[in-house]
Amino acid sequence: MRKTALFLLFSILLFSCASAKGKNTSLNAKNAVKETSIAPAPHVFKDVSRSMKSAGYWISKIQNPDKVILTNKEISALNARTIGASIYLSDIQYFPAKYYKKNVASDFSGMIDYFSKFYDGSSDQRVGKAYFKDINKNIDYALFESTVNVRFAMTVGYAELRAIPSKDPLYSSLNTLDIDRMQLTQLDLASPLAVLYFTKDREWCYVVSEIAEGWIERRSIAFCRQNAIKDYKRWDKNAVTISPHSDIFMNKEMTDFFDSVKMGTVLPIAGIYGDVAEIRIPAAKSDNTLVFQKAYIRTSDISIGFLKYTQRNVLQQAFKHMDSPYGWGGMNGAQDCSDFIRQIFACFGIVLPRNSSGQAQSGVYAASFEKGEPDNSRAQKIIKNGIPGMSILYFPGHIMLYVGSENGKPYIIHSIWGYDDDVSVQDKKTTYLINRVVITAMNIGETSAKGPLLQRVTLMKNMK
């Protein structure tokens, strides 16, 4: 297996677009370069008109927006390339029945050392290693050093994948108390898992999901045979959720609410009754094993099978998220930059890694950008080589979807936490919080020491 527990350490900084802005910004932080204040960003962005906030505005600029860019067969080939080249993705249907990886115990210890420099939000003091005393006692380190007989499971509702087996949040600074760095990602209903380890109290499991690995509460999953996962994925007819949040009910009258799922979730269909579809969802029996049960979802929230991969459809899915809240690692059912991108393309059956760096390795090369390259050259590269709705723009820590150009300027839609203003006062800077999905020109952050997004972009890939 290619991953190790050390992957968790790096994924904390890679899973979303909130950069380490808060680093060294606690009240008594030593050696801080600048004191940081937090302020709301302007609601109206420069060079963005009201019409630009609609998908139709950008669709109207495309010559043939309904042309199918990739067929289902071509998407399968794209997925095979992505999965084969990615260290982040796992196909749980074919996960090995036995697992052993050296140094997992030392990797976990190193991760504890790393997080000891974080804050719990109750004071301006770092938590230190003593904070993890009970967590360490609950870890059976001997298991890490032995071959594991892998168990398999599925999530039975919304679940959080954590860096350590604890619900308690930790923050990299006191200026980022809305970003729990222990949160790796959110897993939706029916996510397949390979279960490797348990805490001593059996309340937490260390799992590998299709997009990440980490700790999950045992109550969030139901155990099953690996073949049950294969059978579920190969159901004859599937619903693909196409709303940002789709409600699931336990009765046909749609009054007994169960949960909601994110865009791009695939659920088997058992029947359609007018505007209601009957689906099958996983549940846990009293012995914590898997059973499938009836549930219902509105047909307006789903596509029967994946959507056709056209520029119109991609842009329409992206703009459904306009002004949706930003959420680090999918906190509270929201989405960060990479989860936003992954949800959109999941509607078309396109598999992408969970983090931005992994997504930047996917697709087909379109353009790269040299340090110090003039704005005009960068903008022209994007406009010339980009495909509106199908090109992603990346720099370490953030990823964006290109939607088209206006007056020689490329525009993007992205889920973003905020941007810095370093120029107002010499020894102070301001972080302006956006905290939602927005469409912007690429001049965001132009007063930051790092420069605007246009100057920070390093790579563009086309999803084809």
C-alpha positions as a Markdown table, in Angstrom:
| # | Residue | x | y | z |
|---|---|---|---|---|
| 1 | Met | 0.0 | 0.0 | 0.0 |
| 2 | Arg | 1.4 | 3.4 | -1.0 |
| 3 | Lys | 0.0 | 5.6 | 1.9 |
| 4 | Thr | 1.2 | 5.8 | 5.5 |
| 5 | Ala | -0.1 | 7.6 | 8.5 |
| 6 | Leu | 2.4 | 10.4 | 7.8 |
| 7 | Phe | 0.0 | 11.3 | 4.9 |
| 8 | Leu | -2.3 | 12.8 | 7.5 |
| 9 | Leu | 0.3 | 15.3 | 8.6 |
| 10 | Phe | 0.7 | 16.7 | 5.1 |
| 11 | Ser | -3.0 | 16.5 | 4.3 |
| 12 | Ile | -3.8 | 19.0 | 7.0 |
| 13 | Leu | -2.3 | 21.7 | 4.9 |
| 14 | Leu | -3.3 | 20.3 | 1.5 |
| 15 | Phe | -7.0 | 19.5 | 1.9 |
| 16 | Ser | -8.3 | 23.0 | 1.4 |
| 17 | Cys | -7.6 | 26.5 | 0.5 |
| 18 | Ala | -7.3 | 28.1 | 3.9 |
| 19 | Ser | -3.6 | 28.7 | 3.9 |
| 20 | Ala | -1.4 | 29.0 | 7.0 |
| 21 | Lys | -2.4 | 32.6 | 7.3 |
| 22 | Gly | -2.7 | 32.4 | 11.0 |
| 23 | Lys | 0.7 | 31.0 | 11.6 |
| 24 | Asn | 2.5 | 32.9 | 14.3 |
| 25 | Thr | -0.5 | 35.2 | 14.9 |
| 26 | Ser | -1.4 | 34.2 | 18.5 |
| 27 | Leu | -1.7 | 37.0 | 21.1 |
| 28 | Asn | 1.8 | 36.3 | 22.6 |
| 29 | Ala | 3.4 | 34.6 | 19.6 |
| 30 | Lys | 7.1 | 35.0 | 19.5 |
| 31 | Asn | 8.9 | 36.1 | 16.4 |
| 32 | Ala | 5.7 | 37.1 | 14.7 |
| 33 | Val | 6.4 | 39.1 | 11.5 |
| 34 | Lys | 3.2 | 41.0 | 11.6 |
| 35 | Glu | 0.2 | 41.3 | 13.8 |
| 36 | Thr | -2.9 | 40.2 | 12.0 |
| 37 | Ser | -6.4 | 41.5 | 12.2 |
| 38 | Ile | -9.5 | 39.9 | 10.8 |
| 39 | Ala | -12.2 | 41.7 | 8.8 |
| 40 | Pro | -15.0 | 40.8 | 6.4 |
| 41 | Ala | -14.2 | 41.1 | 2.8 |
| 42 | Pro | -16.3 | 43.4 | 0.6 |
| 43 | His | -19.4 | 41.7 | -0.6 |
| 44 | Val | -19.0 | 43.1 | -4.1 |
| 45 | Phe | -15.8 | 42.2 | -5.8 |
| 46 | Lys | -14.0 | 44.4 | -8.2 |
| 47 | Asp | -14.7 | 43.7 | -11.9 |
| 48 | Val | -17.7 | 41.4 | -11.0 |
| 49 | Ser | -21.1 | 42.5 | -12.2 |
| 50 | Arg | -24.4 | 41.1 | -11.0 |
| 51 | Ser | -24.9 | 39.1 | -14.3 |
| 52 | Met | -21.5 | 37.4 | -13.9 |
| 53 | Lys | -22.9 | 35.6 | -10.8 |
| 54 | Ser | -25.1 | 33.5 | -13.1 |
| 55 | Ala | -24.0 | 30.4 | -15.0 |
| 56 | Gly | -25.9 | 31.6 | -18.0 |
| 57 | Tyr | -23.7 | 34.6 | -18.5 |
| 58 | Trp | -20.7 | 32.4 | -19.0 |
| 59 | Ile | -22.5 | 29.7 | -21.0 |
| 60 | Ser | -23.6 | 32.3 | -23.5 |
| 61 | Lys | -19.9 | 33.0 | -24.3 |
| 62 | Ile | -19.3 | 29.4 | -25.4 |
| 63 | Gln | -19.8 | 28.5 | -29.0 |
| 64 | Asn | -21.3 | 25.0 | -28.5 |
| 65 | Pro | -21.9 | 24.6 | -24.7 |
| 66 | Asp | -23.9 | 21.3 | -25.2 |
| 67 | Lys | -21.1 | 19.4 | -27.0 |
| 68 | Val | -20.2 | 16.2 | -25.1 |
| 69 | Ile | -16.6 | 16.6 | -24.2 |
| 70 | Leu | -16.0 | 13.1 | -23.0 |
| 71 | Thr | -18.2 | 10.0 | -23.3 |
| 72 | Asn | -18.7 | 7.6 | -20.4 |
| 73 | Lys | -16.1 | 5.3 | -21.9 |
| 74 | Glu | -13.6 | 8.2 | -22.1 |
| 75 | Ile | -14.4 | 9.2 | -18.6 |
| 76 | Ser | -13.6 | 5.7 | -17.4 |
| 77 | Ala | -10.3 | 5.9 | -19.1 |
| 78 | Leu | -9.6 | 9.3 | -17.5 |
| 79 | Asn | -10.5 | 7.8 | -14.1 |
| 80 | Ala | -8.1 | 4.9 | -14.6 |
| 81 | Arg | -5.3 | 7.3 | -15.4 |
| 82 | Thr | -6.1 | 9.4 | -12.3 |
| 83 | Ile | -6.4 | 6.5 | -9.9 |
| 84 | Gly | -3.2 | 4.9 | -11.3 |
| 85 | Ala | -1.2 | 8.0 | -10.9 |
| 86 | Ser | -2.5 | 9.2 | -7.5 |
| 87 | Ile | -1.1 | 8.4 | -4.1 |
| 88 | Tyr | -4.3 | 9.7 | -2.6 |
| 89 | Leu | -7.0 | 7.5 | -4.1 |
| 90 | Ser | -8.0 | 4.0 | -3.1 |
| 91 | Asp | -10.5 | 1.6 | -4.6 |
| 92 | Ile | -11.9 | -0.1 | -1.5 |
| 93 | Gln | -13.5 | -2.8 | -3.7 |
| 94 | Tyr | -10.0 | -4.2 | -4.3 |
| 95 | Phe | -8.3 | -3.2 | -1.1 |
| 96 | Pro | -6.0 | -6.1 | 0.1 |
| 97 | Ala | -7.4 | -8.3 | 2.9 |
| 98 | Lys | -4.2 | -8.0 | 4.9 |
| 99 | Tyr | -2.3 | -4.9 | 5.7 |
| 100 | Tyr | 1.1 | -4.1 | 7.2 |
| 101 | Lys | 3.2 | -0.9 | 6.9 |
| 102 | Lys | 6.3 | -0.2 | 8.8 |
| 103 | Asn | 6.8 | 3.0 | 10.9 |
| 104 | Val | 3.0 | 3.7 | 11.3 |
| 105 | Ala | 3.6 | 4.0 | 15.1 |
| 106 | Ser | 6.5 | 6.5 | 14.7 |
| 107 | Asp | 4.5 | 8.4 | 12.1 |
| 108 | Phe | 1.6 | 8.8 | 14.6 |
| 109 | Ser | 4.0 | 10.0 | 17.3 |
| 110 | Gly | 5.5 | 12.5 | 14.9 |
| 111 | Met | 2.0 | 13.8 | 14.2 |
| 112 | Ile | 1.3 | 14.3 | 17.9 |
| 113 | Asp | 4.5 | 16.3 | 18.2 |
| 114 | Tyr | 3.4 | 18.5 | 15.3 |
| 115 | Phe | -0.1 | 19.2 | 16.7 |
| 116 | Ser | 1.3 | 20.0 | 20.2 |
| 117 | Lys | 2.2 | 23.4 | 18.8 |
| 118 | Phe | -1.5 | 24.1 | 18.1 |
| 119 | Tyr | -4.2 | 25.8 | 20.2 |
| 120 | Asp | -7.5 | 24.6 | 21.7 |
| 121 | Gly | -9.0 | 28.1 | 21.6 |
| 122 | Ser | -9.4 | 28.5 | 25.3 |
| 123 | Ser | -6.1 | 30.5 | 25.8 |
| 124 | Asp | -3.2 | 31.9 | 23.9 |
| 125 | Gln | -1.0 | 28.9 | 25.0 |
| 126 | Arg | -0.1 | 26.0 | 22.7 |
| 127 | Val | -1.6 | 22.8 | 24.0 |
| 128 | Gly | 1.7 | 20.9 | 24.3 |
| 129 | Lys | 2.2 | 17.2 | 24.4 |
| 130 | Ala | 0.4 | 16.7 | 27.7 |
| 131 | Tyr | -2.8 | 17.5 | 25.8 |
| 132 | Phe | -2.6 | 14.1 | 24.1 |
| 133 | Lys | -2.0 | 12.1 | 27.2 |
| 134 | Asp | -5.4 | 10.4 | 27.2 |
| 135 | Ile | -5.4 | 10.0 | 23.4 |
| 136 | Asn | -2.0 | 8.2 | 23.6 |
| 137 | Lys | -3.3 | 5.9 | 26.3 |
| 138 | Asn | -6.2 | 5.0 | 24.1 |
| 139 | Ile | -4.0 | 4.0 | 21.1 |
| 140 | Asp | -2.8 | 0.4 | 20.9 |
| 141 | Tyr | 0.6 | 1.0 | 19.4 |
| 142 | Ala | 1.3 | -2.7 | 19.3 |
| 143 | Leu | -1.4 | -3.1 | 16.6 |
| 144 | Phe | 0.6 | -0.7 | 14.4 |
| 145 | Glu | 3.5 | -3.1 | 14.4 |
| 146 | Ser | 1.6 | -6.2 | 13.3 |
| 147 | Thr | -0.1 | -7.5 | 10.2 |
| 148 | Val | -3.8 | -6.5 | 10.2 |
| 149 | Asn | -6.7 | -8.6 | 8.9 |
| 150 | Val | -8.6 | -5.8 | 7.2 |
| 151 | Arg | -12.3 | -5.3 | 7.9 |
| 152 | Phe | -14.7 | -3.5 | 5.6 |
| 153 | Ala | -17.5 | -1.1 | 6.3 |
| 154 | Met | -19.7 | 1.7 | 4.9 |
| 155 | Thr | -20.7 | 5.0 | 6.5 |
| 156 | Val | -24.3 | 5.1 | 7.6 |
| 157 | Gly | -24.6 | 8.9 | 7.5 |
| 158 | Tyr | -22.6 | 12.1 | 7.5 |
| 159 | Ala | -19.2 | 11.3 | 9.1 |
| 160 | Glu | -16.0 | 13.2 | 9.8 |
| 161 | Leu | -12.5 | 11.9 | 9.2 |
| 162 | Arg | -10.2 | 13.1 | 11.9 |
| 163 | Ala | -6.4 | 13.4 | 12.1 |
| 164 | Ile | -6.5 | 12.0 | 15.7 |
| 165 | Pro | -9.2 | 10.0 | 17.5 |
| 166 | Ser | -10.9 | 12.9 | 19.1 |
| 167 | Lys | -13.8 | 15.3 | 18.4 |
| 168 | Asp | -12.0 | 18.2 | 20.1 |
| 169 | Pro | -10.8 | 20.9 | 17.7 |
| 170 | Leu | -7.3 | 22.3 | 17.4 |
| 171 | Tyr | -6.3 | 25.5 | 15.7 |
| 172 | Ser | -3.1 | 26.6 | 14.1 |
| 173 | Ser | -3.7 | 30.1 | 15.5 |
| 174 | Leu | -6.2 | 32.2 | 17.4 |
| 175 | Asn | -7.1 | 34.0 | 14.3 |
| 176 | Thr | -8.4 | 30.9 | 12.6 |
| 177 | Leu | -10.9 | 29.5 | 15.1 |
| 178 | Asp | -13.3 | 28.6 | 12.3 |
| 179 | Ile | -10.7 | 26.1 | 10.9 |
| 180 | Asp | -10.4 | 23.0 | 13.0 |
| 181 | Arg | -7.1 | 21.5 | 11.8 |
| 182 | Met | -8.1 | 18.1 | 13.2 |
| 183 | Gln | -10.7 | 17.8 | 10.5 |
| 184 | Leu | -9.4 | 16.0 | 7.4 |
| 185 | Thr | -12.5 | 15.6 | 5.4 |
| 186 | Gln | -16.2 | 14.8 | 5.5 |
| 187 | Leu | -17.5 | 11.5 | 4.2 |
| 188 | Asp | -21.0 | 11.3 | 2.9 |
| 189 | Leu | -23.5 | 8.5 | 3.3 |
| 190 | Ala | -22.5 | 5.1 | 1.8 |
| 191 | Ser | -18.7 | 5.8 | 1.6 |
| 192 | Pro | -16.8 | 2.5 | 1.5 |
| 193 | Leu | -14.0 | 1.9 | 4.0 |
| 194 | Ala | -11.2 | -0.4 | 4.8 |
| 195 | Val | -10.9 | -0.6 | 8.6 |
| 196 | Leu | -7.3 | -1.1 | 9.9 |
| 197 | Tyr | -7.2 | -0.3 | 13.6 |
| 198 | Phe | -9.3 | 0.4 | 16.6 |
| 199 | Thr | -8.7 | 2.5 | 19.7 |
| 200 | Lys | -8.6 | 0.5 | 23.0 |
| 201 | Asp | -12.1 | 1.7 | 23.9 |
| 202 | Arg | -13.3 | 0.6 | 20.4 |
| 203 | Glu | -15.0 | 3.9 | 19.9 |
| 204 | Trp | -12.7 | 5.0 | 17.0 |
| 205 | Cys | -11.5 | 3.2 | 13.9 |
| 206 | Tyr | -8.5 | 4.1 | 11.7 |
| 207 | Val | -9.8 | 3.7 | 8.2 |
| 208 | Val | -8.9 | 4.1 | 4.5 |
| 209 | Ser | -11.6 | 5.7 | 2.5 |
| 210 | Glu | -11.6 | 6.3 | -1.3 |
| 211 | Ile | -10.2 | 9.8 | -0.9 |
| 212 | Ala | -8.3 | 9.9 | 2.4 |
| 213 | Glu | -7.4 | 8.0 | 5.6 |
| 214 | Gly | -7.8 | 8.9 | 9.2 |
| 215 | Trp | -9.9 | 8.2 | 12.3 |
| 216 | Ile | -13.6 | 7.9 | 12.3 |
| 217 | Glu | -16.2 | 7.3 | 15.1 |
| 218 | Arg | -17.3 | 3.6 | 15.1 |
| 219 | Arg | -20.9 | 4.7 | 15.5 |
| 220 | Ser | -20.7 | 6.3 | 12.0 |
| 221 | Ile | -20.1 | 3.0 | 10.2 |
| 222 | Ala | -21.5 | -0.5 | 9.7 |
| 223 | Phe | -19.3 | -3.5 | 9.0 |
| 224 | Cys | -19.8 | -5.7 | 5.9 |
| 225 | Arg | -18.1 | -8.1 | 3.5 |
| 226 | Gln | -16.0 | -6.6 | 0.8 |
| 227 | Asn | -18.4 | -8.1 | -1.7 |
| 228 | Ala | -21.2 | -6.0 | -0.3 |
| 229 | Ile | -19.4 | -2.9 | -1.3 |
| 230 | Lys | -18.9 | -4.3 | -4.8 |
| 231 | Asp | -22.6 | -5.2 | -5.1 |
| 232 | Tyr | -23.7 | -1.8 | -3.9 |
| 233 | Lys | -21.5 | 0.0 | -6.5 |
| 234 | Arg | -22.7 | -2.2 | -9.3 |
| 235 | Trp | -26.4 | -1.7 | -8.8 |
| 236 | Asp | -28.3 | -1.6 | -12.1 |
| 237 | Lys | -29.7 | 1.9 | -11.8 |
| 238 | Asn | -28.2 | 4.8 | -9.7 |
| 239 | Ala | -29.2 | 8.3 | -8.7 |
| 240 | Val | -26.6 | 11.0 | -8.7 |
| 241 | Thr | -27.4 | 13.9 | -6.5 |
| 242 | Ile | -27.1 | 17.2 | -8.3 |
| 243 | Ser | -28.2 | 19.7 | -5.6 |
| 244 | Pro | -25.7 | 21.2 | -3.2 |
| 245 | His | -27.6 | 19.4 | -0.5 |
| 246 | Ser | -30.2 | 16.7 | -1.2 |
| 247 | Asp | -32.6 | 15.7 | 1.6 |
| 248 | Ile | -33.2 | 12.0 | 2.2 |
| 249 | Phe | -36.4 | 10.8 | 4.0 |
| 250 | Met | -37.5 | 7.5 | 5.4 |
| 251 | Asn | -41.0 | 7.6 | 4.1 |
| 252 | Lys | -42.6 | 8.2 | 0.7 |
| 253 | Glu | -44.6 | 11.2 | 2.0 |
| 254 | Met | -41.2 | 12.9 | 2.6 |
| 255 | Thr | -41.9 | 13.8 | 6.2 |
| 256 | Asp | -39.5 | 11.6 | 8.2 |
| 257 | Phe | -36.2 | 13.3 | 7.6 |
| 258 | Phe | -33.0 | 11.1 | 7.7 |
| 259 | Asp | -30.1 | 13.2 | 6.5 |
| 260 | Ser | -28.8 | 15.3 | 3.6 |
| 261 | Val | -26.0 | 14.4 | 1.2 |
| 262 | Lys | -23.7 | 16.5 | -0.9 |
| 263 | Met | -23.6 | 17.0 | -4.6 |
| 264 | Gly | -22.2 | 14.0 | -6.6 |
| 265 | Thr | -23.3 | 11.3 | -4.1 |
| 266 | Val | -24.3 | 8.1 | -5.9 |
| 267 | Leu | -27.2 | 6.1 | -4.5 |
| 268 | Pro | -29.0 | 3.0 | -5.9 |
| 269 | Ile | -32.6 | 3.5 | -7.2 |
| 270 | Ala | -35.3 | 0.9 | -6.5 |
| 271 | Gly | -38.2 | 2.8 | -8.1 |
| 272 | Ile | -39.6 | 6.2 | -9.1 |
| 273 | Tyr | -43.0 | 7.4 | -8.0 |
| 274 | Gly | -43.8 | 10.8 | -9.6 |
| 275 | Asp | -41.5 | 13.3 | -8.0 |
| 276 | Val | -40.1 | 10.9 | -5.5 |
| 277 | Ala | -37.4 | 8.2 | -6.0 |
| 278 | Glu | -37.0 | 5.2 | -3.8 |
| 279 | Ile | -33.4 | 4.5 | -3.0 |
| 280 | Arg | -31.3 | 2.1 | -0.9 |
| 281 | Ile | -29.1 | 3.4 | 1.8 |
| 282 | Pro | -26.8 | 1.6 | 4.3 |
| 283 | Ala | -27.7 | 1.2 | 7.9 |
| 284 | Ala | -26.3 | -0.5 | 11.0 |
| 285 | Lys | -28.0 | -3.4 | 12.7 |
| 286 | Ser | -27.8 | -3.9 | 16.5 |
| 287 | Asp | -24.6 | -5.8 | 16.1 |
| 288 | Asn | -23.1 | -3.0 | 14.0 |
| 289 | Thr | -23.2 | -5.0 | 10.8 |
| 290 | Leu | -24.5 | -3.6 | 7.5 |
| 291 | Val | -28.1 | -3.8 | 6.2 |
| 292 | Phe | -29.7 | -1.8 | 3.4 |
| 293 | Gln | -33.0 | -0.1 | 3.9 |
| 294 | Lys | -35.5 | 1.9 | 1.9 |
| 295 | Ala | -35.3 | 5.6 | 1.7 |
| 296 | Tyr | -36.7 | 8.4 | -0.5 |
| 297 | Ile | -35.3 | 11.4 | -2.3 |
| 298 | Arg | -36.9 | 14.0 | -4.6 |
| 299 | Thr | -36.3 | 13.4 | -8.3 |
| 300 | Ser | -35.6 | 17.1 | -8.7 |
| 301 | Asp | -32.4 | 16.6 | -6.6 |
| 302 | Ile | -31.0 | 13.7 | -8.7 |
| 303 | Ser | -30.0 | 12.7 | -12.2 |
| 304 | Ile | -30.7 | 9.1 | -13.3 |
| 305 | Gly | -27.1 | 8.1 | -14.0 |
| 306 | Phe | -24.3 | 10.7 | -14.4 |
| 307 | Leu | -24.9 | 14.0 | -16.2 |
| 308 | Lys | -23.6 | 14.4 | -19.7 |
| 309 | Tyr | -20.1 | 16.0 | -19.6 |
| 310 | Thr | -20.8 | 19.3 | -21.3 |
| 311 | Gln | -19.6 | 22.8 | -20.5 |
| 312 | Arg | -23.2 | 23.9 | -19.9 |
| 313 | Asn | -23.7 | 21.2 | -17.3 |
| 314 | Val | -20.5 | 21.7 | -15.5 |
| 315 | Leu | -21.0 | 25.5 | -15.2 |
| 316 | Gln | -24.6 | 25.0 | -14.0 |
| 317 | Gln | -23.5 | 22.6 | -11.3 |
| 318 | Ala | -20.7 | 24.9 | -10.2 |
| 319 | Phe | -23.0 | 28.0 | -9.9 |
| 320 | Lys | -25.5 | 26.1 | -7.8 |
| 321 | His | -22.9 | 26.5 | -5.1 |
| 322 | Met | -22.7 | 30.3 | -5.5 |
| 323 | Asp | -22.5 | 31.9 | -2.0 |
| 324 | Ser | -22.4 | 28.5 | -0.3 |
| 325 | Pro | -20.4 | 28.6 | 3.0 |
| 326 | Tyr | -16.8 | 27.7 | 3.0 |
| 327 | Gly | -15.9 | 24.8 | 5.4 |
| 328 | Trp | -12.4 | 23.5 | 6.0 |
| 329 | Gly | -12.4 | 19.7 | 5.4 |
| 330 | Gly | -16.1 | 19.8 | 4.8 |
| 331 | Met | -16.9 | 21.0 | 8.3 |
| 332 | Asn | -20.6 | 21.4 | 9.1 |
| 333 | Gly | -21.5 | 20.0 | 5.7 |
| 334 | Ala | -19.9 | 22.9 | 3.8 |
| 335 | Gln | -17.0 | 22.7 | 1.4 |
| 336 | Asp | -13.4 | 24.0 | 1.0 |
| 337 | Cys | -11.8 | 24.7 | -2.4 |
| 338 | Ser | -10.9 | 21.1 | -3.3 |
| 339 | Asp | -14.2 | 19.6 | -2.1 |
| 340 | Phe | -16.1 | 22.1 | -4.2 |
| 341 | Ile | -14.2 | 21.0 | -7.3 |
| 342 | Arg | -14.6 | 17.3 | -6.5 |
| 343 | Gln | -18.3 | 17.6 | -6.0 |
| 344 | Ile | -18.8 | 19.3 | -9.4 |
| 345 | Phe | -17.0 | 16.7 | -11.4 |
| 346 | Ala | -18.4 | 13.8 | -9.4 |
| 347 | Cys | -21.8 | 14.6 | -11.0 |
| 348 | Phe | -20.2 | 13.4 | -14.3 |
| 349 | Gly | -18.6 | 10.3 | -12.9 |
| 350 | Ile | -15.1 | 11.9 | -12.9 |
| 351 | Val | -13.0 | 10.7 | -10.0 |
| 352 | Leu | -10.7 | 13.3 | -8.4 |
| 353 | Pro | -8.5 | 13.2 | -5.3 |
| 354 | Arg | -9.7 | 15.1 | -2.2 |
| 355 | Asn | -6.9 | 17.6 | -1.9 |
| 356 | Ser | -5.8 | 20.4 | -4.2 |
| 357 | Ser | -2.3 | 19.0 | -4.9 |
| 358 | Gly | -3.8 | 15.7 | -6.0 |
| 359 | Gln | -6.3 | 17.3 | -8.2 |
| 360 | Ala | -3.6 | 19.3 | -9.9 |
| 361 | Gln | -2.0 | 16.0 | -10.9 |
| 362 | Ser | -5.2 | 15.0 | -12.7 |
| 363 | Gly | -6.4 | 15.7 | -16.2 |
| 364 | Val | -4.4 | 16.9 | -19.1 |
| 365 | Tyr | -1.6 | 19.6 | -19.0 |
| 366 | Ala | -2.8 | 22.9 | -20.3 |
| 367 | Ala | -0.3 | 25.5 | -19.1 |
| 368 | Ser | 2.3 | 26.3 | -16.5 |
| 369 | Phe | 3.5 | 29.7 | -15.2 |
| 370 | Glu | 7.0 | 31.0 | -14.4 |
| 371 | Lys | 7.7 | 33.0 | -11.3 |
| 372 | Gly | 7.7 | 36.7 | -12.1 |
| 373 | Glu | 5.9 | 36.1 | -15.4 |
| 374 | Pro | 3.9 | 39.3 | -16.3 |
| 375 | Asp | 0.2 | 39.4 | -15.6 |
| 376 | Asn | -0.7 | 39.9 | -19.3 |
| 377 | Ser | 1.3 | 36.7 | -20.3 |
| 378 | Arg | -0.4 | 34.7 | -17.6 |
| 379 | Ala | -3.9 | 35.9 | -18.5 |
| 380 | Gln | -3.3 | 35.2 | -22.2 |
| 381 | Lys | -2.1 | 31.6 | -21.4 |
| 382 | Ile | -5.2 | 30.9 | -19.4 |
| 383 | Ile | -7.6 | 32.3 | -22.0 |
| 384 | Lys | -5.9 | 30.6 | -24.9 |
| 385 | Asn | -5.4 | 27.2 | -23.3 |
| 386 | Gly | -8.3 | 27.0 | -20.9 |
| 387 | Ile | -11.7 | 25.4 | -21.4 |
| 388 | Pro | -14.4 | 27.3 | -19.5 |
| 389 | Gly | -15.9 | 25.0 | -16.9 |
| 390 | Met | -13.3 | 22.2 | -17.5 |
| 391 | Ser | -10.0 | 23.8 | -16.6 |
| 392 | Ile | -8.7 | 24.0 | -13.0 |
| 393 | Leu | -6.1 | 26.5 | -11.9 |
| 394 | Tyr | -3.8 | 25.6 | -9.1 |
| 395 | Phe | -1.2 | 27.0 | -6.7 |
| 396 | Pro | -0.1 | 25.2 | -3.5 |
| 397 | Gly | -3.0 | 25.4 | -1.1 |
| 398 | His | -5.7 | 26.5 | -3.5 |
| 399 | Ile | -7.6 | 25.3 | -6.6 |
| 400 | Met | -10.1 | 27.1 | -8.8 |
| 401 | Leu | -12.4 | 26.5 | -11.7 |
| 402 | Tyr | -12.0 | 28.7 | -14.8 |
| 403 | Val | -15.3 | 29.9 | -16.1 |
| 404 | Gly | -14.3 | 32.2 | -19.0 |
| 405 | Ser | -12.9 | 35.7 | -19.8 |
| 406 | Glu | -14.1 | 39.3 | -19.9 |
| 407 | Asn | -12.1 | 42.2 | -21.4 |
| 408 | Gly | -9.0 | 40.1 | -21.5 |
| 409 | Lys | -9.3 | 39.0 | -17.9 |
| 410 | Pro | -9.8 | 35.3 | -16.8 |
| 411 | Tyr | -12.5 | 34.7 | -14.2 |
| 412 | Ile | -12.8 | 31.8 | -11.7 |
| 413 | Ile | -15.4 | 30.3 | -9.4 |
| 414 | His | -13.9 | 28.9 | -6.2 |
| 415 | Ser | -14.6 | 28.3 | -2.5 |
| 416 | Ile | -12.2 | 30.5 | -0.6 |
| 417 | Trp | -11.6 | 31.4 | 3.1 |
| 418 | Gly | -10.0 | 34.8 | 2.6 |
| 419 | Tyr | -7.1 | 36.9 | 1.4 |
| 420 | Asp | -4.4 | 39.1 | 3.0 |
| 421 | Asp | -3.7 | 42.8 | 2.8 |
| 422 | Asp | -0.1 | 43.4 | 3.8 |
| 423 | Val | 0.4 | 47.0 | 2.7 |
| 424 | Ser | -1.8 | 49.1 | 4.9 |
| 425 | Val | 0.4 | 49.3 | 8.0 |
| 426 | Gln | 4.1 | 48.3 | 8.2 |
| 427 | Asp | 3.9 | 46.1 | 11.2 |
| 428 | Lys | 0.3 | 44.9 | 10.7 |
| 429 | Lys | -1.7 | 43.1 | 8.1 |
| 430 | Thr | -5.4 | 42.4 | 7.6 |
| 431 | Thr | -6.9 | 39.1 | 6.6 |
| 432 | Tyr | -10.2 | 39.7 | 4.8 |
| 433 | Leu | -12.7 | 36.8 | 5.2 |
| 434 | Ile | -14.7 | 35.7 | 2.2 |
| 435 | Asn | -15.8 | 32.3 | 3.6 |
| 436 | Arg | -18.0 | 31.2 | 0.7 |
| 437 | Val | -18.1 | 30.2 | -3.0 |
| 438 | Val | -17.6 | 33.2 | -5.2 |
| 439 | Ile | -16.8 | 34.2 | -8.7 |
| 440 | Thr | -14.0 | 36.7 | -9.0 |
| 441 | Ala | -11.4 | 38.0 | -11.4 |
| 442 | Met | -7.9 | 36.8 | -10.5 |
| 443 | Asn | -6.9 | 40.1 | -8.9 |
| 444 | Ile | -8.0 | 38.9 | -5.5 |
| 445 | Gly | -5.2 | 39.4 | -3.0 |
| 446 | Glu | -3.4 | 42.0 | -5.0 |
| 447 | Thr | -2.4 | 43.9 | -1.8 |
| 448 | Ser | -1.0 | 40.7 | -0.3 |
| 449 | Ala | 2.8 | 40.2 | 0.0 |
| 450 | Lys | 2.3 | 37.0 | -2.0 |
| 451 | Gly | 0.5 | 38.9 | -4.8 |
| 452 | Pro | -2.9 | 38.3 | -6.5 |
| 453 | Leu | -4.1 | 34.9 | -7.5 |
| 454 | Leu | -3.1 | 35.5 | -11.1 |
| 455 | Gln | 0.6 | 35.9 | -9.9 |
| 456 | Arg | 0.4 | 32.9 | -7.6 |
| 457 | Val | -1.0 | 30.3 | -10.1 |
| 458 | Thr | 1.5 | 27.7 | -11.1 |
| 459 | Leu | -0.4 | 25.2 | -13.2 |
| 460 | Met | -3.6 | 24.8 | -15.3 |
| 461 | Lys | -5.0 | 21.4 | -16.1 |
| 462 | Asn | -7.9 | 20.5 | -18.4 |
| 463 | Met | -10.3 | 17.8 | -17.2 |
| 464 | Lys | -10.5 | 15.8 | -20.4 |
